[in-house]
Amino acid sequence: MLPPKILLLMLEFPTWETARPWSYPAHFAIEEGLKRNGVETVVVPVLAGIPSTSPKSWLRYVKQFYPPGSFDQVWVWLVHTELGDDILEWISSIAPIRVGLIPESLTHTSGELERYPHLQKRRDIVFQQLKVFTHVLACDEKDVEDINAEGIIEAAWWTNMIPERFLMEGPSIPIFPQAVFYGSLYSRQRMSLVTHPGFQGVLANPQPIEVDTEWPNIFNALHEENGKNLEKRLVKTFEELSHYVGSLRHIRRETFRSWLKALEQWSAVVQLPTIVKCYSSRVVESMCVGRPCISWCVPNRPRNRALFQAEQEILFFDPADPDSLYAQIQKIQCNPEFGRCIGCNAQEKIRRFHTAEFRIQQYLEWIQTGKEPCYGEQSGDRNARVDRGTEEIRSHITPVNGDSNNAMGQWTSQSPELTTLHSSPDPTCARGNLGSADPSLRTTVYIVTVGDITFPVCQEAILKQERATFALEVIRNVHPMSAAFQEMISRCETEYFIQVDEDMILDPTAVSSMEKVMQKVPENVGMVCFHLFDVDRNAQIQGVKIYRTTAMKLMTFRDVKACEMDVLEQMAQKGIRWVLHPKVQGRHGTQYTPESIYRRYKTMYEKDIVEWNDVTDDIRKKAIQFRETGDPLALFALMGAVDGIVSVPYVEDQEKDFTKYNLKSLEVFRRVFLEEHPFPLPYEKESKIKPKCVNPPISLEQLNGKCLESQPPLGSMDGGENKSEIQKEPVSHSLGKGRRILLACQYFWPSVGGVETVVANLGREFVSQGYQVDVATVAMPDRTDFEHQGMRIISLDTTRKFESKPVPVLCWELHQLLTSGDYYACVLFANPHNWLITSLLLGESFPQTKIFIQLLVNREGFDEWRHDQLFCERLTKILKKADGALALTRQGIEAEFMKTNGISPIYLPNATTPIAPTMDFRGTYGIPRDAFLILHVANIWKVKNQLGLLHTLSPIPPNWKVVLIGMPYDKDSPSEIDYGKQVVEALYQHPDILYIPGLPIECIAAAMKAADVLVLSSHAEISPMAIVEAMSYGIPWLATPDCGDVAEKAGGIVAPLELFPMILEVLQYHPDFRLSLGNLGFAHWSTCFSWEVIRQGWIETLETGSLSKTYEMPQEIAFQMNSLQLYLNTLLGACFSQMGATGAGKN
């Protein structure tokens, strides 16, 4: 059975002042230890002092995410968390194993109770809460004894722990000769020791290290914003919780790193008395960085004293005798070598017994078996537990067969094989320098998975490896496959790494065997490839590979077909060899679904033909197998092979990408061969079958002797003032397709712009679904055709007005279309001040024609009418009468206006479909391959702010290439024409900038594919198409905050224009960061903004007037974007620091 899933209701504090003493080892280190042991965790912060019933508490809302039985275990921090009866009842139902963590002592002296009255009720409150728990971890050994004596629940001792990756290589030379005490002087005893005259120049008590940083403000702002968001939003999402936890984790992790660096600067670290009867985290933290710790000896706590050996791993002093503290400090200052030895010994003790990885493994085993954890104590009858000499105690966790009735299964420590296994199933979890933390650790095993059915078996085979010491990480859902492989190179910090695809089942000794071979080959060998036995093909194949990390750091898995072959070519260019080893190290192709075997054979044939011009006989074997057995797996393998052969001429030079696995052919084949359906079945599963003929024949009887007349052509104004006769053929409103849709917009083809593109794309999608589409738009002199991509264009007259009416003729023309009864539905794409809205004021539309209004409002436009109360009331009335008010953004200006005025907007975002490039953009325009290409795609309009962009980027670094693509303004607006002239003049002063006055969409696609980043500098936008297009090509983007809904999209950065140069520099010199951004943008596009997804939303909206899909950003994408944002902040912080140090200018 796989490791358990655990919910962590983790203690946190709402302000940095109260949160600062609560160190990383007390909370997020536990999460890290669980993850390193292969446990899936979910963290919900519980803020001290905030009741669970408060609208600012996540506990109030988290129950909606997790019904009873959602987890195997729940761990809850007690004492400071206010847990109501309803929460305790929910905790009792959420998991069969419930662990309470007690981070404070419950037993106190009478003097302490007198000085701190709030402690008097603490014990009773906690014991009352413990009734719903099955296990307890308590920091005070006396409380452990008392709870176990009650005999109701099991208790174990909770000692401080440090994630192994934070352990330093070895003690460095201290900067300051003094000892240090970091902490508040809340007691008279502490005050008297620190202010003792004899300690001047000997013992320092500096301010907290984060005082001069922004971290406290960031921490406070995070909690303040989180509280406000919880109070004002009706619906709480797991996405919001993930954002909050990710930010909190990053703040805590970064401040902890700074804290460790601060401790490392001093010759020794002092731990003064506390009301908690155990070592504080400061003790293990000082040992982590190799600094000797001088601590008070906690009275009446023998196990605590035995954790570290006096004068070997720790130094003790008597709090009642300041001279004893002075003597210990002098001992270290006078003999630095003695201090270094103390630090080294203590650091080794931490490494052996007090890492988060080891401690959590022990706790999990205790929960499972009742076996008491090993703490490395050095006294009395506990010697037996640590009397192993220098033997490594750490062992890996592996599932074995056991009692199936147990909630966890048998999940225990494997022996006698003692293996160090650092398992990190979450690819986004933090990593450290494993190599430096454990010199014996030579190899990292990476499992690359997209969630195939073989992954659990693959992972189990790795967990059961024998005679091997290695780190394990899982690279999950990274695409394309080349990017997943590149993650191995980027992350690896050990000498070797092994690539394990999730369909590989390795033999128990495979890892140790491969590592031994790699150690014996010459240094110029960068990779050894071993064989696997392919069960499906009944043959040996070249399979599992072990790489030398230093060699592979020089390589890049590029997004090309057969990226591994491409890497071999790179290796050859650098003189790095590889070995094909004959040994078979496991099995491959053991388990398939019809979908996975189809994809395997399709990609296998594509790759074999493209790379080697080989057509293997596997297709014949599968044909024979299916003919003889009727096995559907054989049939789908056969069809996949056929698909691969047929697709070769169209195959892009790119690696496999799991986000593109939803092949249409595969989906149809599944319905045809594996599901029961009446035939004929629709090709598009969710669409109705198109009528066989939109103009069916009529019988002779129906004629009745009448003569059929042809339909009159499209009419025009008859010259009268009361109506305009626009005639079109009648359309049946029967269920099914053939319905006529009217799309109305200001401009349309051949005009080029964002709205024009949106309308054209939407109309094309409607046509593909069998709808008949008309587009009503203003007449244009250069429009030479009145049909475009299957849509009929109705040109409206912009030249005339009625003499007696203040309304333009085109408003009446549109109104006539709306009242004609010819349309099933009409969608108006309109700015509120636009004539399109005016046409709705001229009278009621045809009752059976559904009216949908997609309101187009950016910040500039909104500011023009937001304070006009009469206008706002009229607009609200129009929107409420419509069958649907559509919004391009989730929380943009138009959506908020509707919500404020009692209208529920239907969120239908922009969508796009990538277009295959028709040119080599860099080659065509002479742009060097290594130039950092910055692309801006927008027409030359003031709102697009090209002038601001040019000014901000000047002077442009020599290795940058800025490309501007956009049509000049060609309509009647003097101010816009003047702006275009200004842009042209500015471009004359920047000959290094390439300006292209418009390109066909195929060429823009080529520019997108060639670019390193897309920028958008607009003053105002709604939902810019250029951003969605960049996402569809996997290109990272950078946009100003005024660019509409960009903050709702993944794959890019939102920043003020003045920060563009610095952010672009960060993007230039961190290609992995660019790649990660682009990949997340593509993932978000494919799930929320592709026409495959949006098309059905539009059809559902037109047919029902409502929409069931939310198009919310998937929580995994949101989480990863949050992590990238935090990483960017770190990179920018380094840039700011460097600029401050060097006095650097704007660029």
LUMMARLUM-216154 format. One record per residue (C-alpha): residue in one letter; x, y, z. Coordinates in steps of 0.001 Angstrom, whole numbers, plus 500000, padded with zeros to 6 digits. Layout:
REM LUMMARLUM-216154
aXYZ/...
REM end
This chain:
REM LUMMARLUM-216154
m500000500000500000/l501250503477499160/p502094506049501880/p499199507764503664/k497548511039502769/i497798513456505706/l496011516730506477/l498071519186508537/l496082521753510545/m499208523747511207/l499668526476513801/e500545529932512493/f500342533464513874/p498637536492512290/t501502539014512808/w505250538725512488/e505758540020516014/t503994536952517404/a505093534597514623/r508844535248514753/p509616532961517759/w507704530119516092/s510513528580514061/y510495526557510841/p511308523222512590/a508053523506514556/h505776523442511526/f506900523417507884/a509827521118508686/i507231518513509621/e505512518935506276/e508881518638504567/g509741515473506497/l506435513896505535/k506944514744501873/r510468513353501946/n508969510106503215/g506629509922500243/v503542511204502079/e500973513330500282/t500172516327502473/v497659519167502528/v498394522163504780/v495719524396506293/p497165527174508507/v495264527770511736/l495948531249513131/a496483531600516859/g493931533808518584/i491390533569515763/p488415531310516585/s487462528636514086/t484087530376513716/s485674533635512566/p485179534596508891/k488966535143508801/s489709531501509665/w490231528900506946/l488914526288509380/r485462527743508878/y485556526932505175/v487890523971504770/k485136521476505581/q483599522156502165/f486770520842500522/y487129517659502568/p484154515517503586/p484534512735506196/g487107510101505344/s489115512274502942/f492455511501504628/d494304508603506210/q495633510819508992/v495161514346510327/w497821516115512423/v496592519066514485/w498685521649516373/l497080522212519784/v497448524744522663/h497422527992520653/t494683526985518203/e491090527692519157/l489135524649518005/g485369524805518370/d483229521738519009/d482132521659515366/i485747521573514204/l486661518854516700/e483685516836515471/w484829517307511858/i488393516317512811/s487053513116514363/s485417512217511023/i488077513333508561/a490579510506509184/p490819507265511215/i494190508317512682/r494258511697514426/v497499513053515851/g497559515997518260/l500799518006518527/i501512519797521808/p504276522396521296/e504222523758524863/s504696522297528335/l501506521539530221/t503258521078533556/h504488524212535338/t505829525309538699/s503709527364541059/g505955530359540417/e505364530113536671/l501613529830537145/e501685532910539335/r503711534955536829/y501760533702533805/p498111533231534837/h497040532203531340/l498888528903531862/q496568527796534661/k493787526520532362/r495994525347529499/r496376521734530678/d492639521190531177/i491777522706527782/v494294520530525954/f493283517334527743/q489669518061526831/q490665518413523143/l492686515189523233/k489497513136523510/v489047513200519713/f492637512118518960/t494181508682518650/h497837509723519093/v499728512612520697/l503165514097520108/a504224516269523061/c507397518332523357/d507680517866527138/e508711514378528237/k506778514819531505/d503555515409529569/v504265512269527508/e504501510255530731/d501299511785532123/i499273511171528952/n500476507583528640/a499658507066532320/e496045507990531560/g495957504992529211/i493426506547526842/i495613507499523871/e499214506837522896/a501770509607523320/a505317509969521996/w507994512561522559/w508173515366519994/t511724516656519660/n512935519365517327/m514063518337513871/i515846519908510898/p515333519030507218/e518572517417506124/r519058519800503236/f519665522658505693/l522666520946507312/m525852522841506501/e528889521188504930/g530869521744508123/p531627524510510602/s532935527658508981/i535098530279510671/p532847532594512718/i532771536291511845/f532185537478515413/p534115536123518434/q531210536647520835/a528538534154521730/v525013535184520808/f521568534952522310/y518742535736519897/g515485536129521748/s513299538285523946/l514091538998527571/y510631538189528883/s511766536912532291/r513837538461535090/q516253535555534846/r516936536140531170/m517253539876531720/s519766539475534544/l521953537139532502/v522072539167529306/t522579542529531047/h525193541189533485/p528177543588533412/g530607540717532972/f529074539738529638/q529793542983527815/g531782542112524721/v531280538411525468/l527567537750524921/a525613539631522251/n521845540089522116/p521294541656518676/q518015542615517068/p516185539948515077/i517966539472511765/e514859540234509701/v514323543713511177/d516083545410508265/t514282543338505617/e510843543483504079/w509895539996505275/p507906541156508355/n505881543550506199/i505329540884503560/f504242538398506230/n501794540856507796/a500437541951504420/l499880538323503412/h497738537632506475/e495898540935506215/e495040540305502574/n494075536706503307/g491722537833506066/k490080540451503868/n489650537997501012/l488035535440503287/e485617538028504667/k484478539493501357/r484258536425499097/l481193534265499184/v482937531268497652/k486260530028499021/t488363527895496710/f491176525470497217/e493096527583494699/e493022530533497111/l494157528318499978/s497045526956497884/h498148530496496979/y498108531507500631/v499983528415501882/g502551528632499084/s503341532246499941/l503481531497503647/r505770528529503099/h508125530632500982/i508314533415503586/r508994530946506365/r511612529076504344/e513507532181503269/t513522533746506737/f514738530411508127/r517657530404505687/s518557533923506807/w518236532870510438/l520688529984509960/k523161532282508221/a522911534688511150/l523642531927513696/e526642530831511663/q528314534245512126/w528885533816515883/s531359531650517784/a528624530028519921/v524867530133520439/v523367530461523912/q520024529003524968/l518608530720528060/p515857529281530312/t512318529016528942/i508966528045530388/v508914525147527917/k510696522199529548/c512699521025526546/y515341522253524160/s514049525013521927/s514585524862518187/r517525527244518663/v519574524308520010/v519243522072516959/e519505525071514650/s522882526068516065/m524042522445515738/c522745522408512151/v525230525147511197/g528067523573513217/r528105526109516049/p528538524922519656/c525431525415521764/i525618526526525412/s522320525707527073/w520711525625530458/c520080522120531697/v516309521659531919/p515580520414535460/n513838517089536052/r513930516157532374/p516508513348532133/r515622512304528598/n516024515853527337/r519497516066528910/a520436512712527364/l519721513862523816/f523202515379523543/q526359514417525407/a527769517124527682/e531219518492526761/q531070516408523548/e527999517669521693/i526672520423523964/l527805522649526839/f525672523267529932/f525552526161532377/d523663526847535589/p521118529685535152/a521568530643538801/d525320531081538284/p526262533644535585/d529923532694536057/s529197529208534719/l527875530707531482/y530864533036531281/a533243530105531762/q531679528107528904/i531846531068526537/q535494531695527468/k536303528025526899/i535193528375523268/q536723531796522674/c540094530724524068/n540091527398522236/p538315527729518867/e539309524172517948/f537388522899520950/g534339524844519785/r534747523447516280/c534846519880517620/i531717520454519691/g529976521842516612/c531071518945514383/n529982516300516879/a526611517942517404/q526094518343513681/e526742514636513154/k524265513814515920/i521650515923514177/r522400514192510887/r522019510739512432/f519008511202514688/h517296514562514313/t516647515228510652/a513042515764509671/e513316512844507278/f514430510394509985/r512251511732512791/i509055511687510698/q509841508172509478/q510115507127513119/y506816508780514011/l505030507113511097/e506379503755512200/w505302504443515804/i501779505288514633/q501716502077512600/t503367499599514953/g503643501245518371/k507443501005518253/e508950503912520223/p511053506302518130/c514831506366518519/y516147509748519739/g519840508923520160/e519759509338523927/q523030508693525713/s522168507719529275/g520822504935531474/d518730502096530100/r518272503855526771/n521800503027525575/a520505499918523824/r518627502030521326/v521714503828520047/d524499501317520661/r525279500873516984/g528706502471516795/t528965504549513664/e526301502572511802/e523839504711509848/i520459504620511556/r518414506092508732/s516326503594506842/h513866503991504072/i510139503499504270/t508733500810502049/p505295499218501795/v505045495503502526/n502119493136502593/g500231493304505830/d496875493636507476/s494490494950504859/n492091496040507561/n494603498526508909/a493841502087507850/m497439502606506720/g498408499123505628/q501787497812506808/w504139500697506183/t507325500020508030/s511081500363508106/q512883497820505991/s515856496003507498/p518544494747507511/e519104496766504313/l519873500268505608/t519087502672502780/t518976506445502750/l515974507376500668/h514949511013500254/s511578510762498580/s509951513912497204/p506819513003495266/d505830516630494841/p508002518178492092/t507336521639493455/c508568520902496966/a511805522587498009/r515104520841497531/g518459521350499070/n522062520328498551/l521672516630499146/g525172515928497948/s526816518178500488/a524465517035503222/d525447513379502786/p528702512681500922/s527767508985500639/l524767509921498525/r525921509575494919/t522743509036492917/t519327510628492481/v516554508549490916/y513981510579488991/i510611509044488145/v508992510941485269/t505215510614485336/v502083512082483837/g499823509912485996/d499736506708483943/i498345503544485528/t501840502059485800/f503181504791488098/p502298503147491464/v504003499891490446/c507007501792489101/q507324503783492332/e506935500659494468/a509792498982492584/i512033501965493385/l511002501941497042/k512026498264497253/q515530498727495885/e518183496712497723/r521766497585498644/a521330501122497356/t521730504593498838/f520019507187496713/a517681510165496602/l514277509786494992/e512300512547493299/v509172512405491176/i508832514809488244/r505105515029487777/n503089516515484901/v505923518530483350/h505543518886479598/p506707518419476957/m508766515339477784/s511987517199476994/a511142519740479710/a510593516911482194/f513989515448481337/q515581518902481615/e514235519091485161/m516593516220486051/i519605518227484935/s518379521400486614/r517612519780489956/c520304517161490361/e522999517830492954/t524354514297493287/e527149512759491225/y524822510623489093/f521138510492488234/i518915507760486841/q516001508459484531/v513046506156485191/d509957506492483004/e506767505484484759/d506299502426482507/m509627500956483716/i509600498352486519/l513188498011487756/d514649494884489296/p515413495109493064/t519158495552492526/a518970497795489467/v519956501080491145/s522962499663492996/s524085497738489905/m523865500772487629/e525713502991490100/k528566500467490383/v528951500335486598/m528946504130486389/q531681504351489015/k533932502067486950/v533613503688483518/p536020506480482446/e535266510109483320/n534516510964479676/v531522508595479713/g528446510682480449/m525766508026480206/v525331504267480476/c522176502803478941/f520927499427480190/h518343497171478619/l514797496413479691/f512600493515478637/d509549494872476847/v506706492553477832/d504328493873475179/r506794493530472298/n508451490385473739/a511909491808473113/q514771493587474792/i514860497346474289/q517319500091475148/g515770501418478297/v516896502785481641/k519822505224481749/i522211506518484381/y523902509866483728/r526977511623485059/t525672514952486348/t528735517089485586/a528640515983481960/m524906516492481589/k525024520005483043/l526569520942479674/m523567519526477751/t519996520596477126/f517018518381476416/r515543520490473636/d511948520391472465/v512621518354469336/k511433514957468193/a513593512288469864/c515168514730472301/e517321511950473777/m518933511346470370/d519511515090470138/v521335514961473481/l523558512175472165/e524535514478469297/q525334517245471786/m527456514806473781/a529376513832470654/q530110517495469902/k531635517891473371/g533601514640473267/i531408512853475815/r530840509142475157/w528144506730476228/v527970502992476848/l525259500520475825/h525352497867478537/p523950494396477779/k522465493803481233/v518657493769481547/q517652495826484604/g513881495379484598/r510677495264482569/h508870497682480297/g505377497787478805/t503763495662481500/q500382497322481662/y498360499328479161/t494953500841478607/p493574501159475077/e494486504858475181/s498038504422476447/i498920501626474013/y497474503667471127/r499655506636472056/r502697504447472534/y502512502878469074/k501611506151467385/t504612508020468834/m506887504995468422/y506212504782464678/e506445508531464220/k509822508626465940/d511215505516464188/i510261506815460747/v511305510431461301/e514628509598462958/w515723506376461255/n513336505825458320/d512402502489459928/v509036500739459750/t509223497838462193/d507146494657462005/d505280495439465230/i502284496563463192/r502055493166461501/k502383491384464839/k499561493427466316/a497359492766463275/i497944489021463633/q497400489194467400/f494080490972466992/r492916488622464258/e493706485605466427/t492556486881469843/g490252489854469306/d492168491624472101/p491137495308472047/l494640496291473240/a496047494737470082/l493446496594468002/f494303499962469575/a498030499311469204/l497414498515465526/m495366501688464991/g497967503755466864/a500688502401464568/v498573503242461503/d497937506739462859/g501683507172463406/i502551506111459860/v499883508326458308/s500844511307460479/v504563511298459659/p504355514041456986/y502632516327459506/v504668515537462603/e506207518605464235/d509816518457465357/q508787518421469008/e508857515975471881/k505844514202473343/d503534516432475348/f500951514836477631/t498695517914477351/k498189517001473686/y497359513346474360/n493617513852473837/l493748512759470211/k490449513138468373/s490972509894466484/l491560508002469726/e488418509454471289/v486332508408468272/f487849504915468165/r487072504420471840/r483408505273471263/v483242503090468165/f484940499959469534/l484669500096473328/e481323501786474026/e477752501045473038/h476180503742470865/p473506503881468180/f474963504567464761/p475621506875463127/l477179508580466154/p478313512213466132/y481950512859465392/e481934515671467970/k480739513861471075/e479004516820472730/s477478518214469558/k474232517315467864/i474386515639464476/k474222518088461598/p471184517632459378/k471910515758456209/c470654518687454176/v469933522241455304/n467640522708452266/p465608519461452154/p463425518691449096/i459696519239449214/s457134516904447714/l455096517616444608/e451966517556446753/q453290520471448748/l453556522588445620/n449796522651445016/g450477524067441652/k452427526977443092/c455616528166441512/l458765528362443635/e460416531755443624/s464013532456444425/q464843534387447589/p465438538129447084/p468978539407447543/l470143541291450594/g468318544611450614/s469254548096451687/m467537551273452871/d464445552209450909/g464924555899451509/g462101556198454028/e462585557396457564/n460615554742459425/k462381551509458551/s465114549892456547/e464286546776454554/i467057544212454983/q465862540913453590/k467291537474454241/e466075533936453766/p463885532575456588/v465435530036458915/s463741527213460826/h464172527279464593/s463883523510464998/l466179521758467412/g469563520935465971/k471911522910463840/g471155525093460883/r470156527867463275/r471240531312462239/i473386533369464581/l474022537100464250/l477303538502465527/a477397542303465714/c480582544310466148/q482041547703465233/y484716546490462822/f485314543193461047/w487433541761458273/p489427543137456526/s489989545333459577/v492615543870461934/g492305544028465716/g491549542143468888/v487741542270468655/e487861541453464950/t489935538365465759/v487612537292468568/v484505537597466391/a486137535811463463/n487297532936465655/l483900532611467324/g482040532730464042/r484324530103462545/e483666527823465511/f479893528280465157/v480129527460461447/s482092524301462253/q479206523231464503/g476606523655461765/y475292527108462642/q474743529708459937/v476546532893460916/d475996536482459820/v478251539324460961/a476709542815461141/t479403545461461041/v480166548874459571/a480801549130455855/m484439549459454758/p485587550660451329/d488323547992451073/r485945545102451835/t485820543350448476/d483957540226449507/f480901539710451678/e481716536206452824/h484607535412455125/q485523531960456451/g481966530718455979/m480330533805457516/r478118536236455602/i478982539889456209/i476156542431456441/s477636545896455916/l475788548672457725/d475617552235456450/t477808554674458396/t477328557659456085/r473737558715456731/k471458559909459529/f467724560476459555/e466923564159459302/s464271563995461995/k465965561497464294/p469258561809466157/v470087558152465572/p472421556961462789/v470931554810460083/l473139551852460999/c471433551682464435/w468072551225462743/e469569548692460366/l470847546600463265/h467538547023465092/q465730545702462026/l467937542617462043/l467174542038465718/t463433542306465149/s463313540308461911/g462763536916463544/d465456535440461305/y467929534748464082/y467985532180466816/a470427534329468770/c472419537536468470/v475683538369470220/l476677542039470430/f480330542852471097/a479969546385472340/n481571549229474206/p478751550780476299/h479073554073474379/n478847552255471076/w476022552501468527/l475454548772469022/i474018549451472458/t471972552334471067/s470232549943468670/l468799548078471666/l467041551240472830/l464948551555469642/g462402548939470656/e461893545336471614/s463703542655469646/f461956539593468222/p460729537568471226/q462258534279470031/t465651535833469285/k468017535489472198/i470121538586472859/f473558538278474423/i475763541280475140/q479495540918475564/l480423544167477240/l483826545510476187/v485099547858478890/n488667548829479666/r489841551243482338/e489978554306480070/g486485553740478752/f485068553047482189/d486453556308483541/e484523558193480844/w481074557146482078/r481403555566485520/h480146558727487283/d477243559296484864/q474423557883486976/l471761558137484262/f473986556364481751/c474829553596484240/e471143553059485041/r470267552835481344/l473107550401480695/t472073548257483655/k468504548118482351/i469694546985478914/l471942544278480386/k469167542960482625/k466782542646479663/a469300540619477682/d469237536818477804/g472824536874478945/a475431539460479942/l478819538087478976/a482169539019480518/l485602538379479078/t487178538546482530/r486416536942485861/q487094539972488040/g487636542750485523/i485882546098485239/e482914544860483229/a482357541875485538/e482532544022488670/f480156546617487157/m477610543898486462/k477920542343489933/t477613545744491600/n474368546377489723/g472769543017490445/i473663541262487200/s475287537810487207/p477853537867484381/i478521534766482322/y482293534374482165/l483304533302478658/p486989534101478119/n488793534652474859/a490084531573473103/t492529530841470342/t493957527991468320/p497693527883467542/i498559528187463863/a501451526363462273/p504200528869461317/t504863529289457612/m508301530857457874/d511560530930459805/f511028534309461475/r514568534812462745/g516076533698459463/t513717535827457356/y514448539021459308/g518126538335460001/i517774537974463772/p520668536020465328/r519729532701466912/d521288533682470226/a519628537115470405/f517108537631473199/l513982538314471120/i511362540582472765/l508093540697470808/h505289543282470990/v502161542590468908/a499578545389468871/n498239547952466446/i499749551446466657/w497174553003468950/k497732555332471890/v496228552860474325/k498874550286473348/n501623552652474572/q504424551746472193/l506073555078472967/g506202554252476662/l507731550869475904/l510433552354473659/h511297554970476270/t511484552417479097/l513664549934477229/s516159552567476049/p519041552105475760/i518489548601474441/p521272546123475374/p523237544871472371/n522170541248472838/w518451542123472808/k516283542297469709/v512975544162470103/v510347543511467420/l507129545552467105/i504350544182464882/g501188546225464335/m499088548073461805/p499088551885461878/y495765553532462656/d493843553864459388/k490542555328460557/d489346558903460973/s490960560022464228/p493482562890464102/s494868562152467549/e495506558511466683/i497087559410463355/d499318561907465166/y500298559211467673/g501260556925464808/k503565559610463449/q505191559965466882/v505841556235466998/v507408556308463542/e509657559206464578/a510703557351467708/l511513554261465653/y513808556329463448/q515837557035466570/h516001553297467331/p517338551583464211/d518070548531466348/i514298547977466756/l512519546029464043/y509082547418463210/i506808545392460923/p503558547162459886/g501294544150460141/l501693540491459196/p499370537629458236/i498403535451461170/e500660532619459961/c503669534932460098/i502673536264463518/a502591532641464641/a506171532293463407/a507150535418465341/m505541534024468498/k507364530733468153/a510672532526467615/a510285534947470521/d511791534527473977/v509115536705475578/l506026538675474573/v505547542123476130/l502422544260476358/s502708547843477578/s499106549041477214/h497442551760479264/a494162549841479135/e492963546437477922/i490075544092478582/s491371540603477822/p494231540929475338/m494305538263472651/a498078538555472287/i498506537144475793/v496251534155475092/e498093533548471824/a501459533632473589/m500147531103476115/s499035528812473285/y502581528804471904/g504178528272475310/i505812531719475254/p506229533618478549/w504757537108478658/l505258540371480522/a502403542885480832/t501481546026482710/p498774545893485411/d496444547904483120/c496318545048480598/g492889543818481653/d492651540310483063/v496314539349482748/a496502538746486497/e494011535908485989/k496277534080483547/a499289531848484036/g502528531885482138/g503625535472482605/i504491538387484849/v502417541476485649/a504583544466486544/p504784548245486138/l506377549363482907/e509387550836484718/l510330547336485953/f510279545805482469/p514056546187481838/m515004544443485079/i512458541640484634/l513512541107481023/e517103540806482169/v516062538173484713/l514182536294481991/q517143536525479639/y519624534985482051/h517280532357483515/p516076530250480561/d514763527530482886/f512531530119484532/r511310531246481082/l510604527653480140/s508656527026483333/l506554530149482755/g505855529194479159/n504916525637480116/l502452526852482751/g500950529329480309/f500448526563477778/a498904524293480402/h496488527058481430/w495611527774477793/s494947524111477023/t492605523723479997/c490791527076479884/f491400529056476677/s491557526623473755/w488607526496471402/e488189522822472225/v487191523991475708/i485510527356475036/r483402526206472074/q481127524064474212/g480725526917476686/w479436529196473939/i477030526576472639/e475743525837476141/t475248529556476745/l473342530103473498/e471183527029473976/t470422527373477705/g471238530959478682/s473579529740481420/l476988528145481795/s478041525254484033/k481807525467483499/t483755528056485514/y487063528160483579/e488880528626486871/m492647528262486854/p493432524663487918/q494822524586491435/e498026522797490381/i498775525541487831/a497937528232490379/f500228526617492925/q503121526404490487/m502563529990489333/n502674531107492938/s505977529267493383/l507401530907490258/q506250534317491467/l508076533797494738/y511158532636492840/l510958535763490673/n510792537906493795/t514005536269494957/l515700536917491610/l514530540519491564/g515666540964495139/a519129539892494066/c518980542381491193/f517950545218493505/s520740544298495900/q523265544277493082/m522016547616491780/g522277549078495242/a525791547746495628/t527038548871492230/g524956552006491710/a523603550436488529/g521324552446486285/k517963551616484823/n519103548594482813/
REM end
